[in-house]
Amino acid sequence: MGTKNNNDFRNNRRFENNKKDKEQEPISEGLVVGRNAVRELLKSGRSIDKIFVQRGEREGSIVVLVSEAVSRHIPLVEVEKTKLDKMTAFATHQGIVAMAAEKEYCTIDDILDIAEKRGERPFIVIADGITDPHNLGALIRCAEGVGAHGLIIPKRRAVGLTPVVTRSSCGAIEHLAIAKVTNLASTIDTLKEKGIWIFAAEAGGDAYYDTDFKCPCAIVLGSEGDGVSRLIKDKSDYITSIPMYGHVNSFNVSTAAAVILAEVARQNKGALK
């Protein structure tokens, strides 16, 4: 037991003193690998989407890192060592890898302030459970392109701002305010208290071109597989739909977003708050 601990200590010392060690820099954009690197990331205050931890017994500094993540409500995902090996291209990950956000998140009030400064009615997009980074990136591009004031995404059971999302947005992510919230349902309650009307894009509602969007509004778009969740749909003020006339019964979420958000922008173009 003593020999093992001494070896671990020497290995850690060599690791800390080796400035060229791969752990000192992310293995790929968005990933921060290893205990020291994750510790510094936590100290920096930079937004962290989630932390992957190797399944099994935990000891030493990793216990402290996990505790810090829990206290800051950063999602923790337990995975097998093989998963971490693959993510890091077999670098020395020491059982922990963090996925940092590609940009800093803002708050709901920040998004509303943008509308206030533009002298426009708030126009917000809400992504409910979108897990495909390409779809989220395309949605960001649509939202920014039509002049939405911001996007809201949930912290759990959805993709964050990963490198793939950034690439898929074709640069739009740099120009759109994005808030990440712990509880989407309570966030919608807050928006309603602030005078925002909630429109869920789902089947069974009024056609989008017959819907009156001339108001402070938030448009909820769900995942391609599950759509808008039942709870969020029930909390919405209106259901708006895209009539389908072919054999398929729905569009990809980013395609649906382009159609509906463009109509919202058309109706509100030039309208003052």
C-alpha positions as YAML, in Angstrom:
chain: A
units: angstrom
residues:
- id: 1
  name: MET
  ca: [0.00, 0.00, 0.00]
- id: 2
  name: GLY
  ca: [2.82, 2.40, 0.95]
- id: 3
  name: THR
  ca: [4.69, 1.73, -2.28]
- id: 4
  name: LYS
  ca: [1.60, 2.42, -4.35]
- id: 5
  name: ASN
  ca: [0.97, 5.74, -2.59]
- id: 6
  name: ASN
  ca: [4.61, 6.78, -3.01]
- id: 7
  name: ASN
  ca: [4.49, 5.92, -6.69]
- id: 8
  name: ASP
  ca: [1.25, 7.88, -7.08]
- id: 9
  name: PHE
  ca: [2.84, 10.84, -5.33]
- id: 10
  name: ARG
  ca: [5.93, 10.77, -7.52]
- id: 11
  name: ASN
  ca: [3.80, 10.40, -10.63]
- id: 12
  name: ASN
  ca: [1.70, 13.40, -9.59]
- id: 13
  name: ARG
  ca: [4.84, 15.47, -8.88]
- id: 14
  name: ARG
  ca: [6.25, 14.64, -12.29]
- id: 15
  name: PHE
  ca: [2.90, 15.53, -13.82]
- id: 16
  name: GLU
  ca: [2.69, 18.89, -12.06]
- id: 17
  name: ASN
  ca: [6.27, 19.81, -12.96]
- id: 18
  name: ASN
  ca: [6.00, 18.85, -16.62]
- id: 19
  name: LYS
  ca: [4.94, 22.06, -18.34]
- id: 20
  name: LYS
  ca: [4.62, 20.28, -21.64]
- id: 21
  name: ASP
  ca: [2.19, 17.69, -20.31]
- id: 22
  name: LYS
  ca: [-0.93, 17.43, -22.45]
- id: 23
  name: GLU
  ca: [-3.17, 18.08, -19.47]
- id: 24
  name: GLN
  ca: [-2.03, 21.68, -19.25]
- id: 25
  name: GLU
  ca: [-4.06, 22.52, -22.33]
- id: 26
  name: PRO
  ca: [-7.41, 21.18, -23.58]
- id: 27
  name: ILE
  ca: [-6.98, 18.12, -25.82]
- id: 28
  name: SER
  ca: [-9.56, 19.57, -28.15]
- id: 29
  name: GLU
  ca: [-11.56, 22.76, -28.22]
- id: 30
  name: GLY
  ca: [-14.04, 22.79, -25.35]
- id: 31
  name: LEU
  ca: [-12.46, 19.93, -23.37]
- id: 32
  name: VAL
  ca: [-10.33, 20.44, -20.27]
- id: 33
  name: VAL
  ca: [-8.57, 17.26, -19.24]
- id: 34
  name: GLY
  ca: [-7.13, 16.08, -15.92]
- id: 35
  name: ARG
  ca: [-7.32, 17.08, -12.28]
- id: 36
  name: ASN
  ca: [-5.01, 20.10, -12.32]
- id: 37
  name: ALA
  ca: [-6.59, 21.55, -15.46]
- id: 38
  name: VAL
  ca: [-10.13, 21.06, -14.16]
- id: 39
  name: ARG
  ca: [-9.13, 22.59, -10.81]
- id: 40
  name: GLU
  ca: [-7.87, 25.72, -12.58]
- id: 41
  name: LEU
  ca: [-10.99, 25.84, -14.74]
- id: 42
  name: LEU
  ca: [-13.16, 25.81, -11.62]
- id: 43
  name: LYS
  ca: [-11.07, 28.61, -10.13]
- id: 44
  name: SER
  ca: [-11.38, 30.72, -13.26]
- id: 45
  name: GLY
  ca: [-15.15, 31.07, -12.94]
- id: 46
  name: ARG
  ca: [-15.62, 30.20, -16.60]
- id: 47
  name: SER
  ca: [-18.94, 28.54, -17.44]
- id: 48
  name: ILE
  ca: [-18.79, 24.73, -17.42]
- id: 49
  name: ASP
  ca: [-21.42, 22.68, -19.23]
- id: 50
  name: LYS
  ca: [-20.68, 19.38, -17.49]
- id: 51
  name: ILE
  ca: [-17.95, 17.29, -15.91]
- id: 52
  name: PHE
  ca: [-17.30, 13.66, -16.82]
- id: 53
  name: VAL
  ca: [-15.96, 11.52, -13.97]
- id: 54
  name: GLN
  ca: [-14.67, 7.96, -14.20]
- id: 55
  name: ARG
  ca: [-17.04, 5.46, -12.62]
- id: 56
  name: GLY
  ca: [-15.74, 3.65, -9.54]
- id: 57
  name: GLU
  ca: [-13.88, 4.54, -6.37]
- id: 58
  name: ARG
  ca: [-12.71, 8.11, -5.96]
- id: 59
  name: GLU
  ca: [-9.73, 9.25, -3.95]
- id: 60
  name: GLY
  ca: [-7.44, 12.20, -3.51]
- id: 61
  name: SER
  ca: [-8.00, 15.51, -5.26]
- id: 62
  name: ILE
  ca: [-10.79, 14.22, -7.48]
- id: 63
  name: VAL
  ca: [-13.07, 14.03, -4.43]
- id: 64
  name: VAL
  ca: [-12.55, 17.76, -3.85]
- id: 65
  name: LEU
  ca: [-13.23, 18.56, -7.49]
- id: 66
  name: VAL
  ca: [-16.44, 16.55, -7.51]
- id: 67
  name: SER
  ca: [-17.58, 18.26, -4.30]
- id: 68
  name: GLU
  ca: [-16.90, 21.68, -5.82]
- id: 69
  name: ALA
  ca: [-18.86, 20.78, -8.95]
- id: 70
  name: VAL
  ca: [-21.82, 19.59, -6.87]
- id: 71
  name: SER
  ca: [-21.82, 22.77, -4.78]
- id: 72
  name: ARG
  ca: [-21.89, 24.85, -7.98]
- id: 73
  name: HIS
  ca: [-24.66, 22.71, -9.53]
- id: 74
  name: ILE
  ca: [-22.48, 21.67, -12.46]
- id: 75
  name: PRO
  ca: [-23.90, 18.47, -14.01]
- id: 76
  name: LEU
  ca: [-21.74, 15.42, -13.27]
- id: 77
  name: VAL
  ca: [-21.75, 12.44, -15.62]
- id: 78
  name: GLU
  ca: [-20.26, 9.11, -14.49]
- id: 79
  name: VAL
  ca: [-18.71, 7.18, -17.37]
- id: 80
  name: GLU
  ca: [-16.41, 4.23, -17.89]
- id: 81
  name: LYS
  ca: [-12.68, 4.78, -18.32]
- id: 82
  name: THR
  ca: [-12.95, 3.74, -21.96]
- id: 83
  name: LYS
  ca: [-15.29, 6.66, -22.61]
- id: 84
  name: LEU
  ca: [-12.79, 9.15, -21.15]
- id: 85
  name: ASP
  ca: [-9.98, 7.51, -23.10]
- id: 86
  name: LYS
  ca: [-11.89, 8.01, -26.33]
- id: 87
  name: MET
  ca: [-12.87, 11.60, -25.51]
- id: 88
  name: THR
  ca: [-9.28, 12.59, -24.77]
- id: 89
  name: ALA
  ca: [-7.54, 10.55, -27.48]
- id: 90
  name: PHE
  ca: [-5.98, 8.42, -24.72]
- id: 91
  name: ALA
  ca: [-4.34, 11.35, -22.94]
- id: 92
  name: THR
  ca: [-3.67, 11.17, -19.19]
- id: 93
  name: HIS
  ca: [-7.09, 12.26, -17.95]
- id: 94
  name: GLN
  ca: [-6.76, 11.04, -14.32]
- id: 95
  name: GLY
  ca: [-10.44, 10.15, -14.28]
- id: 96
  name: ILE
  ca: [-11.93, 13.59, -14.94]
- id: 97
  name: VAL
  ca: [-12.74, 15.72, -17.99]
- id: 98
  name: ALA
  ca: [-14.67, 19.00, -18.08]
- id: 99
  name: MET
  ca: [-16.59, 20.43, -21.00]
- id: 100
  name: ALA
  ca: [-16.40, 24.20, -20.89]
- id: 101
  name: ALA
  ca: [-18.87, 26.47, -22.60]
- id: 102
  name: GLU
  ca: [-17.79, 28.01, -25.90]
- id: 103
  name: LYS
  ca: [-18.99, 31.40, -24.72]
- id: 104
  name: GLU
  ca: [-20.19, 32.96, -21.48]
- id: 105
  name: TYR
  ca: [-23.87, 32.57, -20.73]
- id: 106
  name: CYS
  ca: [-26.01, 35.57, -19.88]
- id: 107
  name: THR
  ca: [-29.11, 35.97, -17.70]
- id: 108
  name: ILE
  ca: [-32.79, 36.37, -18.56]
- id: 109
  name: ASP
  ca: [-32.59, 40.01, -17.49]
- id: 110
  name: ASP
  ca: [-29.66, 40.52, -19.87]
- id: 111
  name: ILE
  ca: [-31.84, 39.32, -22.76]
- id: 112
  name: LEU
  ca: [-34.69, 41.62, -21.75]
- id: 113
  name: ASP
  ca: [-32.24, 44.52, -21.46]
- id: 114
  name: ILE
  ca: [-31.20, 43.95, -25.08]
- id: 115
  name: ALA
  ca: [-34.82, 44.34, -26.18]
- id: 116
  name: GLU
  ca: [-35.15, 47.45, -23.99]
- id: 117
  name: LYS
  ca: [-32.05, 49.05, -25.50]
- id: 118
  name: ARG
  ca: [-33.30, 48.34, -29.02]
- id: 119
  name: GLY
  ca: [-36.70, 49.79, -28.17]
- id: 120
  name: GLU
  ca: [-38.36, 46.56, -29.30]
- id: 121
  name: ARG
  ca: [-40.83, 44.06, -27.90]
- id: 122
  name: PRO
  ca: [-38.97, 41.15, -26.32]
- id: 123
  name: PHE
  ca: [-38.52, 38.30, -28.81]
- id: 124
  name: ILE
  ca: [-37.02, 35.22, -27.15]
- id: 125
  name: VAL
  ca: [-36.41, 31.68, -28.37]
- id: 126
  name: ILE
  ca: [-36.53, 28.73, -25.94]
- id: 127
  name: ALA
  ca: [-34.93, 25.38, -26.80]
- id: 128
  name: ASP
  ca: [-36.65, 22.58, -24.90]
- id: 129
  name: GLY
  ca: [-34.53, 19.44, -24.74]
- id: 130
  name: ILE
  ca: [-32.55, 19.74, -27.97]
- id: 131
  name: THR
  ca: [-29.74, 17.19, -27.73]
- id: 132
  name: ASP
  ca: [-28.29, 17.32, -31.25]
- id: 133
  name: PRO
  ca: [-25.52, 19.97, -31.40]
- id: 134
  name: HIS
  ca: [-26.03, 20.50, -35.13]
- id: 135
  name: ASN
  ca: [-29.69, 21.30, -34.55]
- id: 136
  name: LEU
  ca: [-28.89, 23.72, -31.72]
- id: 137
  name: GLY
  ca: [-26.25, 25.43, -33.83]
- id: 138
  name: ALA
  ca: [-28.67, 25.82, -36.72]
- id: 139
  name: LEU
  ca: [-31.34, 27.12, -34.32]
- id: 140
  name: ILE
  ca: [-28.90, 29.75, -33.01]
- id: 141
  name: ARG
  ca: [-28.24, 30.82, -36.60]
- id: 142
  name: CYS
  ca: [-31.99, 31.13, -37.26]
- id: 143
  name: ALA
  ca: [-32.66, 33.06, -34.05]
- id: 144
  name: GLU
  ca: [-29.85, 35.53, -34.64]
- id: 145
  name: GLY
  ca: [-30.75, 35.91, -38.32]
- id: 146
  name: VAL
  ca: [-34.31, 37.02, -37.59]
- id: 147
  name: GLY
  ca: [-33.25, 39.42, -34.87]
- id: 148
  name: ALA
  ca: [-34.31, 37.53, -31.73]
- id: 149
  name: HIS
  ca: [-33.00, 39.12, -28.55]
- id: 150
  name: GLY
  ca: [-31.79, 35.88, -27.02]
- id: 151
  name: LEU
  ca: [-32.02, 32.13, -26.61]
- id: 152
  name: ILE
  ca: [-32.76, 30.12, -23.47]
- id: 153
  name: ILE
  ca: [-31.51, 26.55, -23.05]
- id: 154
  name: PRO
  ca: [-31.91, 24.14, -20.10]
- id: 155
  name: LYS
  ca: [-28.94, 22.96, -18.06]
- id: 156
  name: ARG
  ca: [-29.90, 19.28, -18.05]
- id: 157
  name: ARG
  ca: [-31.01, 16.75, -20.65]
- id: 158
  name: ALA
  ca: [-29.94, 19.05, -23.48]
- id: 159
  name: VAL
  ca: [-26.78, 19.95, -25.36]
- id: 160
  name: GLY
  ca: [-24.78, 22.96, -24.20]
- id: 161
  name: LEU
  ca: [-22.56, 25.30, -26.17]
- id: 162
  name: THR
  ca: [-20.06, 22.79, -27.51]
- id: 163
  name: PRO
  ca: [-17.54, 23.24, -30.34]
- id: 164
  name: VAL
  ca: [-19.94, 21.45, -32.73]
- id: 165
  name: VAL
  ca: [-22.71, 23.89, -31.81]
- id: 166
  name: THR
  ca: [-20.35, 26.79, -32.44]
- id: 167
  name: ARG
  ca: [-19.36, 25.49, -35.87]
- id: 168
  name: SER
  ca: [-22.96, 24.70, -36.81]
- id: 169
  name: SER
  ca: [-24.07, 28.23, -35.95]
- id: 170
  name: CYS
  ca: [-21.69, 29.60, -38.62]
- id: 171
  name: GLY
  ca: [-20.59, 32.42, -36.35]
- id: 172
  name: ALA
  ca: [-24.06, 33.45, -35.16]
- id: 173
  name: ILE
  ca: [-23.28, 32.29, -31.62]
- id: 174
  name: GLU
  ca: [-20.99, 35.31, -31.21]
- id: 175
  name: HIS
  ca: [-23.90, 37.70, -31.78]
- id: 176
  name: LEU
  ca: [-26.74, 36.09, -29.82]
- id: 177
  name: ALA
  ca: [-27.29, 36.31, -26.07]
- id: 178
  name: ILE
  ca: [-27.77, 32.83, -24.62]
- id: 179
  name: ALA
  ca: [-29.00, 32.01, -21.12]
- id: 180
  name: LYS
  ca: [-28.70, 28.58, -19.52]
- id: 181
  name: VAL
  ca: [-31.25, 27.85, -16.80]
- id: 182
  name: THR
  ca: [-31.63, 25.13, -14.19]
- id: 183
  name: ASN
  ca: [-35.42, 24.85, -14.40]
- id: 184
  name: LEU
  ca: [-37.11, 25.68, -17.69]
- id: 185
  name: ALA
  ca: [-40.62, 25.52, -16.24]
- id: 186
  name: SER
  ca: [-39.89, 28.06, -13.50]
- id: 187
  name: THR
  ca: [-38.09, 30.24, -16.04]
- id: 188
  name: ILE
  ca: [-41.24, 30.32, -18.15]
- id: 189
  name: ASP
  ca: [-43.22, 31.34, -15.05]
- id: 190
  name: THR
  ca: [-40.75, 34.18, -14.54]
- id: 191
  name: LEU
  ca: [-41.08, 35.29, -18.15]
- id: 192
  name: LYS
  ca: [-44.87, 35.32, -17.87]
- id: 193
  name: GLU
  ca: [-44.62, 37.45, -14.73]
- id: 194
  name: LYS
  ca: [-42.55, 39.91, -16.77]
- id: 195
  name: GLY
  ca: [-45.30, 40.15, -19.39]
- id: 196
  name: ILE
  ca: [-43.91, 37.69, -21.95]
- id: 197
  name: TRP
  ca: [-46.41, 35.51, -23.84]
- id: 198
  name: ILE
  ca: [-45.31, 31.91, -24.40]
- id: 199
  name: PHE
  ca: [-45.91, 30.17, -27.75]
- id: 200
  name: ALA
  ca: [-45.13, 26.45, -28.05]
- id: 201
  name: ALA
  ca: [-44.36, 25.26, -31.57]
- id: 202
  name: GLU
  ca: [-46.25, 21.95, -31.60]
- id: 203
  name: ALA
  ca: [-48.79, 20.03, -33.64]
- id: 204
  name: GLY
  ca: [-52.46, 20.68, -32.98]
- id: 205
  name: GLY
  ca: [-52.34, 24.46, -32.68]
- id: 206
  name: ASP
  ca: [-53.29, 27.38, -34.91]
- id: 207
  name: ALA
  ca: [-51.33, 27.75, -38.13]
- id: 208
  name: TYR
  ca: [-48.31, 29.97, -37.56]
- id: 209
  name: TYR
  ca: [-49.45, 32.40, -40.28]
- id: 210
  name: ASP
  ca: [-52.81, 32.82, -38.47]
- id: 211
  name: THR
  ca: [-51.17, 33.38, -35.06]
- id: 212
  name: ASP
  ca: [-50.86, 36.90, -33.67]
- id: 213
  name: PHE
  ca: [-47.25, 37.29, -32.52]
- id: 214
  name: LYS
  ca: [-47.49, 41.08, -32.14]
- id: 215
  name: CYS
  ca: [-46.62, 41.03, -28.45]
- id: 216
  name: PRO
  ca: [-43.65, 40.41, -26.14]
- id: 217
  name: CYS
  ca: [-43.15, 36.73, -26.89]
- id: 218
  name: ALA
  ca: [-41.06, 33.62, -26.37]
- id: 219
  name: ILE
  ca: [-41.21, 30.80, -28.90]
- id: 220
  name: VAL
  ca: [-40.58, 27.29, -27.53]
- id: 221
  name: LEU
  ca: [-39.08, 24.72, -29.88]
- id: 222
  name: GLY
  ca: [-38.70, 21.11, -28.78]
- id: 223
  name: SER
  ca: [-36.48, 18.24, -29.81]
- id: 224
  name: GLU
  ca: [-37.14, 16.54, -33.12]
- id: 225
  name: GLY
  ca: [-37.99, 13.25, -31.45]
- id: 226
  name: ASP
  ca: [-40.10, 14.32, -28.47]
- id: 227
  name: GLY
  ca: [-41.15, 17.84, -29.37]
- id: 228
  name: VAL
  ca: [-42.05, 20.30, -26.63]
- id: 229
  name: SER
  ca: [-42.36, 18.53, -23.28]
- id: 230
  name: ARG
  ca: [-45.82, 18.11, -21.77]
- id: 231
  name: LEU
  ca: [-45.11, 20.38, -18.78]
- id: 232
  name: ILE
  ca: [-43.80, 23.21, -20.94]
- id: 233
  name: LYS
  ca: [-46.64, 22.79, -23.40]
- id: 234
  name: ASP
  ca: [-49.17, 23.03, -20.56]
- id: 235
  name: LYS
  ca: [-47.52, 26.20, -19.28]
- id: 236
  name: SER
  ca: [-47.60, 27.86, -22.70]
- id: 237
  name: ASP
  ca: [-50.21, 30.47, -23.54]
- id: 238
  name: TYR
  ca: [-50.67, 29.37, -27.14]
- id: 239
  name: ILE
  ca: [-49.83, 26.47, -29.43]
- id: 240
  name: THR
  ca: [-48.70, 27.37, -32.93]
- id: 241
  name: SER
  ca: [-48.17, 24.86, -35.74]
- id: 242
  name: ILE
  ca: [-46.83, 24.49, -39.25]
- id: 243
  name: PRO
  ca: [-49.45, 22.81, -41.46]
- id: 244
  name: MET
  ca: [-47.99, 19.74, -43.20]
- id: 245
  name: TYR
  ca: [-49.32, 18.63, -46.58]
- id: 246
  name: GLY
  ca: [-46.90, 15.89, -47.55]
- id: 247
  name: HIS
  ca: [-46.24, 12.39, -46.27]
- id: 248
  name: VAL
  ca: [-43.89, 13.45, -43.44]
- id: 249
  name: ASN
  ca: [-45.57, 14.86, -40.37]
- id: 250
  name: SER
  ca: [-42.92, 17.27, -39.09]
- id: 251
  name: PHE
  ca: [-39.87, 19.36, -39.93]
- id: 252
  name: ASN
  ca: [-36.44, 19.22, -38.39]
- id: 253
  name: VAL
  ca: [-36.40, 21.62, -35.43]
- id: 254
  name: SER
  ca: [-34.09, 24.12, -37.11]
- id: 255
  name: THR
  ca: [-36.24, 24.09, -40.26]
- id: 256
  name: ALA
  ca: [-39.38, 24.65, -38.21]
- id: 257
  name: ALA
  ca: [-37.59, 27.43, -36.35]
- id: 258
  name: ALA
  ca: [-36.72, 29.21, -39.61]
- id: 259
  name: VAL
  ca: [-40.36, 29.17, -40.71]
- id: 260
  name: ILE
  ca: [-41.96, 30.29, -37.43]
- id: 261
  name: LEU
  ca: [-39.30, 32.74, -36.28]
- id: 262
  name: ALA
  ca: [-39.31, 34.49, -39.64]
- id: 263
  name: GLU
  ca: [-43.06, 35.04, -39.28]
- id: 264
  name: VAL
  ca: [-42.63, 36.40, -35.74]
- id: 265
  name: ALA
  ca: [-39.99, 38.82, -37.03]
- id: 266
  name: ARG
  ca: [-42.20, 39.86, -39.96]
- id: 267
  name: GLN
  ca: [-45.12, 40.71, -37.71]
- id: 268
  name: ASN
  ca: [-42.95, 42.69, -35.31]
- id: 269
  name: LYS
  ca: [-40.70, 44.43, -37.81]
- id: 270
  name: GLY
  ca: [-40.47, 48.10, -36.92]
- id: 271
  name: ALA
  ca: [-42.81, 47.70, -33.96]
- id: 272
  name: LEU
  ca: [-41.84, 49.66, -30.87]
- id: 273
  name: LYS
  ca: [-42.03, 48.21, -27.40]
...
